[in-house]
Amino acid sequence: MREENLHIYVIINNALIPEFSMSRERALPIMARAYAIILKSQTKQGLIALYNYGRRSAIDLDIASIDEQVPYSMTDPLSRTYMRTVYDIGYRKTLDGSVWAQQPKFLGPQRHHAVRGGLHSCLDVAGRCEFDR
C-alpha cells in the first residue's frame, strides 16, 4: 500500500501584505477600515496556525494570494478595473510559476527592509519560518 502525504491548497482572495489607506473622518468609513484590518489580521493568524499545524503533521501546504497592493473602492470592491488587475496578477504569476507559496508571506517585496516585527509565531520579517534556517 502506498502512503501519501496530505496536501492543502489555500486561495486568499485578498492581499496579505500591509495596505496603506486613509479613512474619511466619518463613522462608517472608519468602521469599514477597522473591519478590513480585523479580517486581514484574522486571516493571517489562521494561516500561521494552519502552517504550523501542517509542519507538525507533515501536511504539505500551498498558498495563493495577491502580493501587490491593488487600489479598490469600498463602494465598488468588484469593479471591472480591480478585477482585471487581479486577474492579470494571477495570470502573470501562473506563467512564471510563482502562484503557490509553501508558507505564508505577509510583506510585499518592497517592504522587507522597512518593516520589523509584527509577525506572529515562527515567521520572520520576510515571511520565512525561523525553524527552516
N, C-alpha and C positions, 0 to 999 in steps of 0.2 A: 504494500500500500504506500502510495506517495504522499508525503507530508508537505502541505503548502502553507506558507505564511498568509495571514490575513492582510488585506490591503484596503486602506480607507482613502477615498478621494473627497476633498472638501473644496467647494467652489464658493468664494466670498464675492458677492456682487456689490463690492464696495472697496474703497481704498483702506488699507490698514495703516498707511503712513499718516503722520500728523498733517492736518489740513488747516491752514490759517483762514479765518473768516471773521469778519466784523458783523455784529448784530446791530440793527437799528435800536434806538432807545425806546422800545415798546415791549410790553409784556409778552405778546405772542412770539415775536422773532427771538427773544431771549430764551423763552421756554423751548422753542423748536431747536435752537442751537444746543441748549443743555441736554435735550433728549438725544440729539445726534451724537453728542460726546459720550453719553451714558451707553448708547448702543455700541459704539465703536469700542469702548472700554470693556464691555461685557463680551464682545466678540473676541477681543484679544485674550482675555482671561480664559475663555472657553478653548481657544486654540492652544494656549500654553498648557492647559490641563490635558487636552487630547494628545498633544505632542509628548508630554511627559508620560502619560499612560501608555502610549504606543511604544515608547522606548523601553519601558519596564516590561511590557508584554510581548515584545518582538513583533509588533504590528507595523507594517510599512505605511507611511503617511505621505500623501501628495496634496499640496495646497495650491490653488489658483486664486489670485486676487488682482486687483488693479493697483499697480505700484507707481502710478503717476497721479498728480493732482489734476482732476478734470473739473473745471468750473461747471456749476449747475445752479438752477434756481429752485428754491424750496417750494415755489408756487407751481413749477412745471418740471419736476425732477426727471421725467422721462421724455424730455424734448428731443426732437429729431437730431439736433446738433450734438447733444450729450450722448445719445445712443449711438450715433455714427462714430463719435470719437472713441467711445469704449469698445465698440466693435473693431475699429481699426487697431487699437492697442492689442486686443486679443488675437487678431489676425497676424499682426507683426510678431507677437510672441510665439504663436504657433509655427510660423515659418522658420524662426531662428531656434526653435526647440527649448524655449525658456518659459513655457506656460506653467509648468509644475515645479514647485519648490518642495524640498523634503522637510523643511522646518519653517516655522512662522518667521516672517521678516516684517518688522514694523516701521522701518525707516526707509525713506527714499534714498537713492544713491548719492544725491547731492547733499544729504544731511548727516551722513555717517560721522563726519568730523566735527559737526557743530553741536550735536545733542549728546549729553551724557546722562546715564541713569534713566529712570522712569520705566524700565522694563522689569518684569517680574520673573521670578523663578530662575531657571538656569540660563536665560538668554542675556547676551552682552549687547553693547550698543549697536553692533552691526547685525543683530538678529541671529547670531550663531550661539549655539549652546556651549557653555564653558566646559562641559564634560567631554565634548568632542575633540578638544585640543590636546 
